[in-house]
Structures are given as structure tokens and as C-alpha cells.
Amino acid sequence: MDAFVSKASDSRLDSSSATAQDEPSLSLLATEIRAIRVSTQIIEQDTKEIKDIKATVEVIEGKISSLSSRMDEAEERVAELEGAADMSKQQVSALQEMVQQLQEHMEDLDNRRCCNVNILGLPELKEGNDMIQFFQQEIPIMLEHQFPKLEIQRAHRVPTGPPRREQRDGGQPRPAMVNFLRYQLKEEILRAAREKGQIIWQGTRLMFFPDFSRRTMERRASFKQVKLDLRNWGAEYTLRFPATLEIRGRPIYRPADILGRYMDFFQYRPSALIYVLIIVKC
């Protein structure tokens, strides 16, 4: 009996000892399980954040794709506008050229339909009281040319004011303007004046010029200073119709000096519809 009790006590002692030994292992296992659970939660959180980032990236990619499409459309539109602008420039250039041609044509018509002739150098008061009768009688003598009939509608001095004393005493007289009935007669008189060359009448040098339109006169007047300098330099020149300056002769200065002196003038005047032809013979 005592032996049986002793064995039972030993068995309880062994069981308690085994339980005490297993407790640390279970505690460690629980700790590891908790750590695994925490790690799993962290991984799940990271996975969720990655999914959010991926979704955001997809949204950004969509916006970038949309912007890229819009940029392509904008580039195509810009290319179309540039093409239209180039076409507009060409059309504007063509229209400007057409307008210039029409202006020149109108100017030529204005000059051609005008039947006026300006006579420079005629002393004041020489014409007397009847200027029409005076020119009908004297123009054939001035030009040494017989005309069938001088049909003159009007004749008068260019209105620059009453004749001054210095004009009557040999100063610069006012130009005389003669208006003929027919254009052909005006052309015949100018042709006779060109053929005669230097016109001397009663010891006075006269010059016959066509009466140009205002625009042509402005273009020709722009050569005033150039012609003055050319005369001072000893260069010969001719101002041809409508506004072409022809330089020739043996100037005192070299041709390069003339061109250098008026390079800006010769370069920029064509934009103002003034055409310059330079012929220098040395």
C-alpha cells in the first residue's frame, strides 16, 4: 500500500515537472505567432498602399495619355495654322503686287490722258494779254516745226503768286502750262522738243515737259538733291519717264564715290516706287 502511494506521488511530480518545462516553449510560440500576425498586417497594409499607388499611377498615365493626344491635336492645329499663315502671306504678297501694278497702270493712264505741257524758262509777261494766241503763234517758231493746227484749250502760268519784280527783271520765271485739245498733238509737240534738243527762243533757253500726275511729280521731285550734287560733280544725267534717273558722263569723282554717297538713296527708294538706273561711262 505504501509502495502504491509512493508511485502515485512520483507520477504527479513527473507530470508537474513536464508541464513546467513546456510553458516556456508555448510562450515563445505565442510570441512568434503574434509577430507573424503583426507582420501579416503590415504586409496587408503595404499591399493596400501599393494598390493605391498603382491606381494613382494608372490615373496619371491616363491623364498623360490624354495630354499627349491633346498635344498631338494642338501640333496638328498649329501646323494647319502655319500653313494657312504661309498661304495668307503669299496671297497678301500677290495682292500687294497686284495693287502696285494697278497703281502704276492708273498712274500711267493719268499721265497719258493729260494733255498738258509745261514750258520752263519763258520770261514773265512775254505772253502778253492772250496766252493762247501767243503759244499758237510762237510754239512752231520755238520748236522750228510746223503743226497742222495748234488747238489749245487753256494756257496760263503755274499759280505761284503774282509776277515779282525779280521775275520781271530776269529772275526765275514761273512755268507756263498749255492744255491742248488732243493728246496726239501734245505728244507731237513733246517729240519735236526732244528732237530739237536745246531750245533757244529770243536768246532764252526753254524746256518742254509733260504735265505728270501728282504721284509721278513726287517721285521725280525726290531726285532733286541727287541731281544738284551730280551737276556739282560734273556728271551728266537724264531723268526719264516716269522716274528713272540715268547717270552718265565723266564725273569729277569716281563712280564708286557717287554710289557710296547715295547708296542709301538708291537702295531704299525702290520701296517708294522710284526706279533708279545707273549708267556711268568713264
Backbone as numpy.savetxt, mean C-alpha at the origin, in Angstrom:
# Nx Ny Nz CAx CAy CAz Cx Cy Cz
-6.24 -95.38 94.94 -7.09 -94.16 94.94 -6.23 -92.93 94.94
-5.27 -92.96 95.76 -4.35 -91.81 95.82 -3.61 -91.68 94.52
-3.27 -92.82 93.96 -2.56 -92.77 92.67 -3.44 -92.15 91.59
-4.69 -92.43 91.56 -5.61 -91.89 90.56 -5.75 -90.39 90.72
-5.85 -89.92 91.92 -5.96 -88.47 92.17 -4.71 -87.77 91.72
-3.61 -88.40 91.95 -2.34 -87.78 91.56 -2.25 -87.65 90.06
-2.70 -88.66 89.33 -2.66 -88.60 87.86 -3.60 -87.52 87.34
-4.76 -87.38 87.94 -5.70 -86.33 87.48 -5.13 -84.96 87.70
-4.48 -84.76 88.80 -3.86 -83.45 89.07 -2.77 -83.15 88.07
-1.99 -84.17 87.77 -0.91 -83.95 86.78 -1.49 -83.60 85.42
-2.61 -84.20 85.07 -3.24 -83.92 83.76 -3.72 -82.47 83.68
-4.31 -81.99 84.78 -4.77 -80.59 84.78 -3.61 -79.62 84.69
-2.55 -79.99 85.35 -1.37 -79.11 85.32 -0.79 -79.04 83.91
-0.76 -80.20 83.20 -0.22 -80.20 81.83 -1.11 -79.38 80.90
-2.43 -79.46 81.08 -3.36 -78.69 80.22 -3.20 -77.20 80.44
-3.07 -76.77 81.67 -2.89 -75.34 81.98 -1.59 -74.84 81.39
-0.58 -75.72 81.50 0.73 -75.30 80.96 0.66 -75.14 79.45
-0.05 -76.04 78.76 -0.17 -75.93 77.28 -0.95 -74.70 76.88
-2.02 -74.39 77.62 -2.82 -73.18 77.31 -2.00 -71.93 77.48
-1.20 -71.92 78.52 -0.34 -70.74 78.76 0.67 -70.57 77.66
1.14 -71.68 77.10 2.13 -71.59 76.03 1.49 -71.13 74.72
0.18 -71.48 74.48 -0.48 -71.10 73.21 -0.95 -69.65 73.18
-1.13 -69.04 74.32 -1.67 -67.66 74.36 -0.78 -66.66 73.60
0.54 -66.67 73.72 1.36 -65.71 72.95 1.20 -65.91 71.45
1.08 -67.11 70.99 0.94 -67.37 69.55 -0.38 -66.81 69.02
-1.44 -66.99 69.79 -2.73 -66.46 69.36 -2.73 -64.94 69.33
-2.09 -64.34 70.32 -2.01 -62.86 70.36 -1.23 -62.34 69.16
-0.14 -62.99 68.82 0.66 -62.58 67.66 -0.14 -62.73 66.37
-0.89 -63.84 66.30 -1.70 -64.07 65.11 -2.78 -63.01 64.95
-3.39 -62.64 66.09 -4.43 -61.60 66.03 -3.83 -60.27 65.58
-2.64 -60.01 66.09 -1.97 -58.75 65.69 -1.69 -58.74 64.19
-1.23 -59.86 63.69 -0.94 -59.94 62.26 -2.21 -59.80 61.43
-3.28 -60.43 61.95 -4.55 -60.31 61.23 -5.02 -58.86 61.17
-4.89 -58.16 62.31 -5.29 -56.74 62.33 -4.42 -55.93 61.36
-3.11 -56.27 61.33 -2.21 -55.55 60.42 -2.60 -55.80 58.97
-2.95 -57.08 58.70 -3.38 -57.40 57.33 -4.66 -56.65 56.98
-5.59 -56.56 57.97 -6.84 -55.86 57.71 -6.57 -54.38 57.41
-5.67 -53.78 58.20 -5.33 -52.36 57.98 -4.70 -52.18 56.60
-3.77 -53.10 56.27 -3.12 -53.02 54.95 -4.14 -53.16 53.83
-5.09 -54.06 54.06 -6.14 -54.25 53.05 -6.97 -52.98 52.88
-7.29 -52.34 54.00 -8.06 -51.10 53.93 -7.27 -50.01 53.19
-5.95 -49.97 53.50 -5.11 -48.97 52.81 -5.08 -49.24 51.31
-4.93 -50.52 50.97 -4.89 -50.88 49.55 -6.21 -50.52 48.88
-7.30 -50.82 49.57 -8.61 -50.46 49.00 -8.74 -48.96 48.81
-8.24 -48.19 49.80 -8.30 -46.73 49.69 -7.44 -46.24 48.52
-6.23 -46.82 48.42 -5.35 -46.44 47.31 -5.98 -46.81 45.97
-6.59 -47.98 45.94 -7.24 -48.42 44.70 -8.36 -47.46 44.31
-9.13 -47.01 45.30 -10.20 -46.06 45.03 -9.63 -44.74 44.50
-8.54 -44.28 45.14 -7.92 -43.03 44.69 -7.37 -43.18 43.28
-6.78 -44.35 43.00 -6.27 -44.58 41.65 -7.40 -44.55 40.63
-8.53 -45.17 41.01 -9.68 -45.14 40.12 -10.16 -43.71 39.89
-10.17 -42.91 40.98 -10.57 -41.50 40.84 -9.61 -40.75 39.92
-8.30 -41.01 40.13 -7.30 -40.35 39.28 -7.48 -40.77 37.83
-7.72 -42.06 37.62 -7.92 -42.56 36.26 -9.14 -41.90 35.62
-10.21 -41.77 36.42 -11.41 -41.11 35.88 -11.11 -39.66 35.52
-10.35 -38.98 36.41 -9.98 -37.58 36.14 -9.13 -37.48 34.88
-8.17 -38.40 34.75 -7.31 -38.41 33.56 -8.14 -38.63 32.31
-9.11 -39.52 32.39 -9.98 -39.76 31.24 -10.76 -38.50 30.87
-11.24 -37.78 31.91 -11.95 -36.52 31.64 -11.02 -35.52 30.97
-9.78 -35.42 31.50 -8.80 -34.48 30.92 -8.48 -34.88 29.49
-8.30 -36.19 29.26 -8.03 -36.64 27.91 -9.17 -36.29 26.97
-10.39 -36.41 27.46 -11.54 -36.03 26.64 -11.52 -34.54 26.30
-11.20 -33.73 27.31 -11.14 -32.28 27.07 -10.01 -31.95 26.10
-8.84 -32.61 26.28 -7.72 -32.36 25.37 -8.10 -32.76 23.95
-8.77 -33.89 23.82 -9.21 -34.32 22.49 -10.17 -33.30 21.87
-11.09 -32.78 22.71 -12.03 -31.77 22.22 -11.30 -30.50 21.81
-10.33 -30.09 22.66 -9.55 -28.89 22.33 -8.74 -29.11 21.06
-8.19 -30.31 20.90 -7.43 -30.60 19.69 -8.30 -30.51 18.45
-9.53 -31.03 18.57 -10.46 -30.93 17.44 -10.80 -29.48 17.13
-11.03 -28.71 18.19 -11.35 -27.30 17.99 -10.15 -26.55 17.39
-8.93 -26.91 17.83 -7.74 -26.29 17.27 -7.62 -26.61 15.78
-7.89 -27.86 15.43 -7.86 -28.23 14.01 -8.87 -27.43 13.22
-10.07 -27.29 13.77 -11.10 -26.49 13.10 -10.66 -25.03 12.99
-10.05 -24.52 14.08 -9.59 -23.13 14.05 -8.50 -22.94 13.01
-7.56 -23.90 12.92 -6.50 -23.81 11.92 -7.08 -23.84 10.51
-8.06 -24.71 10.30 -8.70 -24.75 8.98 -9.39 -23.42 8.68
-10.05 -22.86 9.70 -10.74 -21.58 9.50 -9.74 -20.46 9.21
-8.62 -20.48 9.95 -7.59 -19.47 9.71 -7.03 -19.61 8.30
-6.80 -20.86 7.88 -6.30 -21.08 6.52 -7.30 -20.56 5.49
-8.59 -20.80 5.73 -9.61 -20.28 4.81 -9.61 -18.76 4.79
-9.50 -18.16 5.99 -9.49 -16.69 6.06 -8.26 -16.12 5.38
-7.10 -16.78 5.57 -5.89 -16.30 4.91 -6.04 -16.39 3.40
-6.62 -17.51 2.94 -6.86 -17.63 1.50 -7.80 -16.55 0.99
-8.87 -16.30 1.77 -9.81 -15.24 1.37 -9.14 -13.88 1.40
-8.25 -13.66 2.41 -7.54 -12.38 2.49 -6.61 -12.20 1.29
-5.90 -13.26 0.91 -5.03 -13.18 -0.27 -5.85 -12.88 -1.52
-6.99 -13.53 -1.63 -7.85 -13.28 -2.79 -8.36 -11.84 -2.77
-8.71 -11.35 -1.56 -9.19 -9.97 -1.45 -8.09 -8.99 -1.84
-6.85 -9.28 -1.40 -5.73 -8.41 -1.76 -5.55 -8.38 -3.27
-5.64 -9.54 -3.90 -5.51 -9.58 -5.35 -6.64 -8.81 -6.02
-7.85 -8.97 -5.49 -8.98 -8.24 -6.06 -8.82 -6.74 -5.87
-8.36 -6.34 -4.66 -8.15 -4.91 -4.40 -7.07 -4.37 -5.33
-5.98 -5.14 -5.50 -4.92 -4.70 -6.40 -5.43 -4.56 -7.83
-6.24 -5.54 -8.26 -6.81 -5.46 -9.61 -7.74 -4.26 -9.74
-8.55 -4.02 -8.70 -9.46 -2.87 -8.73 -8.69 -1.56 -8.74
-7.61 -1.49 -7.94 -6.80 -0.27 -7.94 -6.19 -0.03 -9.31
-5.70 -1.09 -9.93 -5.14 -0.94 -11.27 -6.21 -0.50 -12.26
-7.41 -1.07 -12.12 -8.51 -0.69 -13.00 -8.89 0.77 -12.80
-8.97 1.18 -11.52 -9.31 2.58 -11.22 -8.26 3.52 -11.80
-6.98 3.14 -11.65 -5.92 3.97 -12.20 -6.04 4.08 -13.72
-6.31 2.95 -14.37 -6.48 2.98 -15.82 -7.66 3.84 -16.22
-8.76 3.72 -15.47 -9.93 4.55 -15.77 -9.64 6.03 -15.56
-8.90 6.34 -14.48 -8.53 7.73 -14.24 -7.67 8.27 -15.38
-6.70 7.47 -15.80 -5.85 7.90 -16.90 -6.65 8.06 -18.18
-7.60 7.14 -18.39 -8.43 7.24 -19.59 -9.30 8.49 -19.54
-9.91 8.75 -18.38 -10.73 9.95 -18.24 -9.88 11.21 -18.40
-8.67 11.17 -17.83 -7.79 12.33 -17.97 -7.43 12.55 -19.43
-7.15 11.44 -20.12 -6.82 11.56 -21.54 -8.00 12.11 -22.33
-9.21 11.64 -21.99 -10.40 12.17 -22.68 -10.59 13.66 -22.38
-10.38 14.04 -21.11 -10.51 15.45 -20.75 -9.51 16.30 -21.52
-8.28 15.79 -21.62 -7.25 16.54 -22.34 -7.55 16.63 -23.83
-8.10 15.55 -24.37 -8.33 15.51 -25.82 -9.57 16.31 -26.24
-10.57 16.33 -25.38 -11.78 17.05 -25.77 -11.64 18.55 -25.56
-10.59 18.93 -24.83 -10.36 20.35 -24.60 -9.78 20.98 -25.86
-10.38 22.04 -26.30 -9.95 22.71 -27.54 -9.20 24.01 -27.24
-8.60 24.09 -26.06 -7.90 25.31 -25.68 -6.41 25.22 -26.00
-5.84 26.36 -26.34 -4.40 26.49 -26.55 -3.93 27.68 -25.73
-2.90 27.47 -24.93 -2.30 28.55 -24.15 -1.09 29.10 -24.89
-1.05 30.40 -25.00 0.06 31.07 -25.68 0.82 31.88 -24.65
2.08 31.54 -24.44 2.92 32.20 -23.44 3.88 33.16 -24.12
4.13 34.27 -23.46 5.11 35.25 -23.93 4.51 36.41 -24.69
3.21 36.38 -24.97 2.59 37.48 -25.71 2.53 38.71 -24.81
3.17 39.81 -25.22 3.17 41.01 -24.38 1.76 41.50 -24.07
1.61 42.07 -22.90 0.31 42.60 -22.48 -0.15 43.72 -23.42
-1.47 43.75 -23.64 -2.16 44.80 -24.39 -1.87 44.76 -25.89
-1.08 43.76 -26.34 -0.81 43.66 -27.78 -2.06 43.25 -28.55
-2.97 42.55 -27.87 -4.14 42.01 -28.56 -5.19 43.07 -28.85
-5.07 44.24 -28.24 -6.05 45.29 -28.47 -7.37 44.98 -27.80
-8.45 45.50 -28.39 -9.78 45.34 -27.79 -10.49 44.06 -28.24
-10.13 43.52 -29.39 -10.79 42.32 -29.92 -9.74 41.22 -30.03
-9.66 40.37 -28.99 -8.62 39.33 -28.97 -8.90 38.24 -30.00
-10.18 37.93 -30.25 -10.49 36.89 -31.23 -10.01 37.30 -32.61
-10.34 38.50 -33.01 -9.91 38.99 -34.32 -8.38 39.07 -34.39
-7.76 39.45 -33.27 -6.30 39.54 -33.22 -5.66 38.18 -33.52
-6.12 37.13 -32.85 -5.51 35.82 -33.06 -5.87 35.23 -34.42
-7.07 35.51 -34.92 -7.41 35.04 -36.26 -6.47 35.63 -37.30
-6.02 36.82 -37.05 -5.13 37.49 -37.99 -3.67 37.12 -37.75
-3.25 36.99 -36.48 -1.83 36.87 -36.17 -1.32 35.43 -36.03
-2.18 34.48 -35.68 -1.68 33.10 -35.51 -1.05 32.57 -36.80
-1.66 32.75 -37.99 -0.96 32.30 -39.20 0.40 32.98 -39.39
0.51 34.23 -38.96 1.79 34.93 -39.07 2.77 34.37 -38.05
2.31 34.14 -36.82 3.19 33.61 -35.78 3.78 32.25 -36.17
2.93 31.39 -36.72 3.35 30.03 -37.03 3.82 29.86 -38.47
3.67 30.91 -39.28 4.04 30.85 -40.70 3.35 29.65 -41.36
2.05 29.59 -41.11 1.28 28.45 -41.61 -0.12 28.96 -41.96
-0.60 28.53 -43.13 -1.93 28.95 -43.55 -2.97 27.91 -43.12
-4.01 28.40 -42.45 -5.10 27.54 -41.99 -6.35 27.85 -42.82
-7.18 26.84 -43.08 -8.39 27.09 -43.88 -9.26 28.19 -43.26
-9.56 28.04 -41.99 -10.38 29.03 -41.30 -10.17 28.87 -39.80
-9.80 29.95 -39.15 -9.58 29.92 -37.70 -10.89 30.25 -37.00
-11.59 29.21 -36.59 -12.86 29.38 -35.89 -12.57 29.41 -34.38
-12.60 30.60 -33.82 -12.29 30.80 -32.41 -13.56 31.17 -31.67
-13.84 30.44 -30.60 -15.03 30.74 -29.80 -14.75 31.77 -28.72
-13.62 31.62 -28.02 -13.27 32.56 -26.95 -11.77 32.76 -26.93
-11.37 33.90 -26.42 -9.95 34.20 -26.24 -9.83 35.22 -25.12
-8.93 34.97 -24.18 -8.75 35.90 -23.06 -7.43 35.59 -22.36
-7.01 36.53 -21.56 -5.84 36.31 -20.72 -6.24 35.42 -19.53
-5.31 34.61 -19.10 -5.57 33.80 -17.90 -5.77 34.75 -16.73
-6.91 34.66 -16.01 -7.25 35.67 -14.99 -6.36 35.57 -13.75
-5.23 36.26 -13.83 -4.35 36.36 -12.65 -4.36 37.77 -12.08
-5.31 38.60 -12.53 -5.38 39.98 -12.05 -5.17 40.95 -13.20
-5.41 42.23 -12.96 -5.24 43.22 -14.02 -3.78 43.36 -14.41
-3.50 43.78 -15.65 -2.10 43.95 -16.07 -1.40 44.96 -15.18
-0.27 44.52 -14.62 0.50 45.41 -13.75 1.43 46.26 -14.60
1.99 47.29 -13.97 2.87 48.20 -14.68 4.10 47.45 -15.19
4.64 46.53 -14.33 5.83 45.81 -14.76 5.53 44.89 -15.94
4.26 44.41 -16.07 3.91 43.61 -17.22 3.85 44.48 -18.47
3.29 45.65 -18.34 3.23 46.55 -19.49 4.61 47.05 -19.88
5.52 47.11 -18.90 6.87 47.63 -19.14 7.86 46.54 -19.49
7.40 45.36 -19.87 8.32 44.30 -20.30 8.46 43.17 -19.32
7.67 43.13 -18.27 7.73 42.02 -17.32 7.07 40.78 -17.88
6.95 39.76 -17.04 6.35 38.50 -17.49 4.86 38.70 -17.75
4.40 38.54 -18.99 2.98 38.75 -19.29 2.15 37.53 -18.89
0.86 37.75 -18.74 -0.05 36.66 -18.43 -0.27 35.78 -19.66
-0.46 34.48 -19.49 -0.73 33.62 -20.64 -2.05 34.00 -21.29
-2.13 33.78 -22.58 -3.37 33.99 -23.33 -3.96 32.63 -23.67
-5.26 32.48 -23.43 -5.94 31.23 -23.72 -6.89 31.43 -24.89
-6.76 30.54 -25.90 -7.59 30.61 -27.09 -8.40 29.33 -27.19
-9.72 29.45 -27.27 -10.60 28.30 -27.38 -11.11 28.19 -28.81
-10.74 27.09 -29.48 -11.13 26.88 -30.86 -12.42 26.08 -30.93
-13.11 26.22 -32.04 -14.39 25.55 -32.20 -14.21 24.05 -32.38
-13.16 23.66 -33.10 -12.97 22.25 -33.42 -11.65 21.73 -32.83
-11.71 20.49 -32.37 -10.52 19.85 -31.80 -9.44 19.68 -32.87
-9.85 19.34 -34.10 -8.87 19.13 -35.16 -8.07 20.39 -35.44
-8.73 21.55 -35.34 -8.03 22.80 -35.58 -6.99 23.05 -34.49
-7.36 22.76 -33.26 -6.39 22.92 -32.16 -5.17 22.04 -32.39
-5.39 20.79 -32.78 -4.28 19.87 -33.02 -3.41 20.35 -34.18
-4.03 20.90 -35.20 -3.27 21.40 -36.35 -2.39 22.58 -35.94
-2.92 23.46 -35.10 -2.13 24.60 -34.63 -0.96 24.14 -33.77
-1.19 23.20 -32.87 -0.10 22.70 -32.03 0.94 21.96 -32.87
0.50 21.22 -33.88 1.45 20.53 -34.75 2.30 21.54 -35.52
1.66 22.60 -36.00 2.41 23.63 -36.71 3.41 24.30 -35.78
3.03 24.51 -34.52 3.95 25.11 -33.55 5.14 24.19 -33.28
4.91 22.88 -33.19 6.02 21.95 -32.97 6.95 21.91 -34.17
6.37 21.93 -35.35 7.20 21.88 -36.55 8.04 23.14 -36.71
7.51 24.26 -36.31 8.26 25.51 -36.43 9.39 25.58 -35.42
9.19 24.98 -34.26 10.23 25.01 -33.23 10.20 26.33 -32.48
11.24 27.13 -32.66 11.29 28.43 -31.97 10.39 29.43 -32.71
9.46 30.02 -31.96 8.48 30.94 -32.55 8.84 32.36 -32.11
9.22 33.18 -33.08 9.55 34.59 -32.81 8.53 35.45 -33.54
7.86 36.29 -32.79 6.84 37.18 -33.37 7.11 38.59 -32.88
7.40 39.49 -33.83 7.71 40.89 -33.52 8.80 40.99 -32.44
9.83 40.15 -32.59 10.96 40.18 -31.66 10.70 39.50 -30.32
9.55 38.88 -30.16 9.20 38.23 -28.89 9.07 36.73 -29.10
9.65 35.97 -28.20 9.54 34.51 -28.29 8.21 34.07 -27.69
7.47 33.32 -28.48 6.18 32.80 -28.03 6.25 31.27 -27.89
5.40 30.74 -27.03 5.30 29.29 -26.85 3.83 28.90 -26.84
3.52 27.86 -27.60 2.16 27.33 -27.69 2.07 26.02 -26.89
1.09 25.96 -26.00 0.90 24.76 -25.19 -0.57 24.36 -25.19
-0.85 23.08 -25.17 -2.25 22.66 -24.99 -2.71 22.96 -23.58
-4.00 23.16 -23.43 -4.59 23.42 -22.11 -5.00 22.07 -21.51
-4.26 21.65 -20.48 -4.49 20.33 -19.90 -5.52 20.39 -18.79
-5.96 19.19 -18.37 -6.84 19.09 -17.22 -6.08 19.46 -15.95
-6.83 19.71 -14.88 -6.21 20.13 -13.62 -5.22 19.07 -13.12
-5.60 17.80 -13.22 -4.73 16.73 -12.72 -3.44 16.66 -13.52
-3.55 16.80 -14.84 -2.35 16.79 -15.67 -1.48 17.99 -15.37
-2.09 19.14 -15.15 -1.32 20.34 -14.82 -0.58 20.16 -13.50
-1.23 19.54 -12.53 -0.57 19.31 -11.25 0.62 18.37 -11.41
0.45 17.34 -12.22 1.55 16.41 -12.46 2.71 17.10 -13.15
2.42 17.92 -14.12 3.48 18.61 -14.85 4.14 19.68 -13.98
3.32 20.32 -13.12 3.88 21.37 -12.25 4.84 20.80 -11.22
4.72 19.52 -10.89 5.61 18.94 -9.88 7.05 18.89 -10.36
7.29 19.06 -11.65 8.65 19.06 -12.19 9.29 20.44 -12.16
8.62 21.41 -11.59 9.10 22.79 -11.69 10.52 22.95 -11.15
10.78 22.49 -9.93 12.10 22.65 -9.33 13.14 21.82 -10.06
12.76 20.64 -10.52 13.70 19.81 -11.27 14.12 20.52 -12.54
13.17 21.09 -13.26 13.50 21.78 -14.51 14.39 22.98 -14.25
14.13 23.69 -13.15 14.96 24.85 -12.81 16.40 24.43 -12.56
16.60 23.36 -11.80 17.96 22.89 -11.53 18.62 22.36 -12.79
17.87 21.69 -13.63 18.44 21.18 -14.87 18.92 22.32 -15.76
18.15 23.40 -15.81 18.58 24.57 -16.58 19.86 25.16 -15.99
19.93 25.23 -14.66 21.14 25.76 -14.02 22.35 24.86 -14.27
22.11 23.57 -14.40 23.21 22.62 -14.63 23.58 22.52 -16.11
22.84 23.17 -16.96 23.14 23.11 -18.38 22.61 21.88 -19.07
21.68 21.18 -18.46 21.11 19.98 -19.07 19.86 20.34 -19.86
19.71 19.73 -21.02 18.51 19.93 -21.82 17.44 18.93 -21.41
16.21 19.34 -21.52 15.12 18.46 -21.13 13.88 18.79 -21.95
12.96 17.86 -21.96 11.67 18.05 -22.61 10.61 17.43 -21.71
9.56 18.17 -21.46 8.44 17.67 -20.68 7.36 17.25 -21.66
7.27 15.95 -21.86 6.34 15.43 -22.86 5.00 15.10 -22.22
4.00 14.94 -23.07 2.65 14.64 -22.61 2.57 13.20 -22.15
1.83 12.93 -21.04 1.17 13.92 -20.18 2.10 14.51 -19.13
3.03 13.70 -18.61 3.95 14.21 -17.59 5.21 13.36 -17.58
5.90 13.35 -18.71 7.13 12.57 -18.84 8.29 13.53 -19.03
9.24 13.47 -18.12 10.40 14.36 -18.18 11.53 13.61 -18.87
11.96 14.14 -19.99 13.05 13.54 -20.76 14.27 14.45 -20.62
15.33 13.90 -20.06 16.56 14.67 -19.81 17.60 14.24 -20.83
18.25 15.21 -21.44 19.27 14.91 -22.44 20.29 16.05 -22.47
21.29 15.93 -23.32 22.28 16.98 -23.45 23.56 16.66 -22.70
24.40 17.67 -22.53 25.67 17.53 -21.83 25.65 18.41 -20.58
25.18 17.86 -19.47 25.12 18.67 -18.26 26.49 18.98 -17.71
26.57 20.08 -16.96 27.82 20.46 -16.32 28.23 19.37 -15.33
27.27 18.86 -14.61 27.54 17.78 -13.65 27.35 16.44 -14.33
27.97 15.42 -13.77 27.83 14.07 -14.31 26.38 13.59 -14.14
25.94 12.68 -15.01 24.57 12.15 -14.86 24.32 11.56 -13.49
25.35 10.93 -12.90 25.17 10.34 -11.57 24.80 11.40 -10.55
25.35 12.61 -10.72 25.03 13.69 -9.78 23.56 14.10 -9.92
23.07 14.14 -11.15 21.67 14.49 -11.37 20.76 13.44 -10.76
21.07 12.18 -11.03 20.24 11.10 -10.50 20.31 11.06 -8.99
21.51 11.27 -8.43 21.65 11.25 -6.98 20.91 12.40 -6.32
20.92 13.57 -6.97 20.27 14.75 -6.42 18.76 14.55 -6.33
18.20 13.86 -7.32 16.75 13.71 -7.39 16.31 12.25 -7.36
17.12 11.41 -6.71 16.76 9.99 -6.65 15.42 9.79 -5.95
15.24 10.48 -4.82 13.96 10.35 -4.11 12.80 10.83 -4.98
13.03 11.91 -5.71 11.98 12.44 -6.57 11.61 11.42 -7.65
12.62 10.89 -8.32 12.36 9.94 -9.39 11.79 8.64 -8.86
12.14 8.30 -7.62 11.71 7.02 -7.06 10.27 7.08 -6.58
9.88 8.17 -5.94 8.57 8.22 -5.29 7.49 8.87 -6.14
7.85 9.61 -7.15 6.83 10.28 -7.94 5.94 9.32 -8.72
6.41 8.15 -9.18 5.48 7.27 -9.90 4.25 6.90 -9.11
4.35 6.85 -7.79 3.16 6.56 -6.99 2.14 7.68 -7.08
2.60 8.88 -7.47 1.70 10.01 -7.65 1.31 10.17 -9.12
1.49 9.09 -9.89 1.11 9.06 -11.30 1.93 10.05 -12.12
3.20 10.17 -11.79 4.12 10.99 -12.58 5.17 10.04 -13.14
5.32 10.02 -14.45 6.20 9.06 -15.08 7.46 9.78 -15.57
8.60 9.24 -15.23 9.86 9.90 -15.52 10.67 9.04 -16.48
11.06 9.61 -17.59 11.93 8.95 -18.54 13.23 9.74 -18.58
14.35 9.11 -18.24 15.63 9.82 -18.16 16.51 9.35 -19.31
16.87 10.25 -20.21 17.78 9.95 -21.32 18.92 10.95 -21.23
20.09 10.51 -20.87 21.25 11.38 -20.69 22.29 11.01 -21.73
22.66 11.95 -22.58 23.68 11.74 -23.60 24.92 12.54 -23.23
26.02 11.86 -23.00 27.27 12.53 -22.60 28.35 12.34 -23.65
